[in-house]
């Protein structure tokens, strides 16, 4: 889910719109379960949220900055602050509830 213009990760998570970041890796089996879940969340929430996928192997500095120990790890940011964080596959309805509470 690319943005229209190249914004840095730091810029994206500073906004007032909640940003759900899926920290994942190519080699991670459970990570492959997340795309359809994230699509369902996006379909339900539309433009009210931003959803990003972050490959920890391609972005080691970001993964390190947020101490990502296992994947998938999902973090919801708003205005640069971590509002929620969980490791492991998470159901779409649970993610939607979390995002609604952050809005």
C-alpha positions in Angstrom: 0.0 0.0 0.0 2.2 2.7 -1.3 1.7 6.4 -0.6 1.2 8.9 -3.4 4.5 10.6 -2.6 7.6 9.3 -1.0 7.2 10.2 2.6 9.5 8.9 5.3 8.2 6.4 7.9 8.5 9.1 10.6 6.4 11.5 8.5 3.7 9.0 7.9 3.3 8.0 11.6 3.1 11.7 12.7 -0.3 12.3 11.3 -3.6 12.5 13.1 -4.9 9.5 11.1 -4.1 6.2 12.8 -1.4 4.2 11.1 -1.4 0.4 11.4 2.0 -1.0 10.7 2.5 -4.7 10.0 6.1 -5.6 10.7 6.8 -8.8 8.8 9.3 -10.8 6.9 9.4 -12.9 3.7 10.5 -16.0 5.5 7.7 -15.8 8.2 4.9 -18.3 7.7 2.3 -16.5 10.0 3.0 -13.2 8.2 1.5 -14.6 5.1 -1.9 -14.8 6.9 -1.9 -11.0 7.5 -2.5 -9.5 4.0 -6.1 -10.7 3.6 -6.8 -9.7 7.3 -5.4 -6.2 6.6 -7.3 -5.9 3.4 -10.5 -6.7 5.3 -9.7 -4.0 7.8 -8.9 -1.5 5.0 -12.1 -2.3 3.2 -14.1 -1.7 6.4 -12.3 1.4 7.6 -11.4 3.0 4.3 -9.5 6.3 4.3 -9.9 6.8 8.1 -6.7 4.7 8.6 -3.4 4.1 6.9 -2.1 0.5 6.7 1.6 -0.1 6.0 3.6 -3.3 5.6 7.1 -3.0 6.8 9.7 -5.8 5.9 12.1 -6.0 8.9 14.9 -7.4 6.7 14.6 -4.5 4.3 14.2 -1.9 7.0 16.4 -3.1 9.9 16.8 0.4 11.4 13.0 0.8 11.8 12.6 -2.7 13.2 15.4 -2.0 15.7 14.0 1.3 16.7 10.7 -0.3 17.7 12.4 -3.4 19.2 10.7 -5.8 16.9 11.6 -9.3 18.3 9.1 -11.4 16.5 7.0 -11.2 13.4 4.3 -10.4 12.6 4.2 -7.5 15.1 1.4 -5.0 14.6 1.7 -1.4 15.9 -0.8 1.4 15.7 0.6 4.8 15.7 -1.1 8.2 15.9 0.7 11.5 16.0 4.0 9.7 16.4 2.9 7.8 19.5 2.4 4.0 19.9 -1.2 3.5 20.8 -1.3 -0.3 20.6 1.1 -3.1 19.9 0.7 -6.9 19.6 2.8 -9.7 18.2 1.2 -12.6 16.3 -1.6 -12.9 13.8 -4.5 -10.7 14.8 -8.1 -11.1 13.7 -9.6 -8.3 11.5 -12.5 -7.6 14.0 -9.9 -7.1 16.8 -7.8 -4.8 14.7 -11.0 -2.8 13.7 -11.9 -2.4 17.4 -8.4 -1.2 18.2 -8.4 1.3 15.4 -11.9 2.6 16.2 -10.7 3.2 19.8 -7.7 5.2 18.5 -9.8 7.4 16.1 
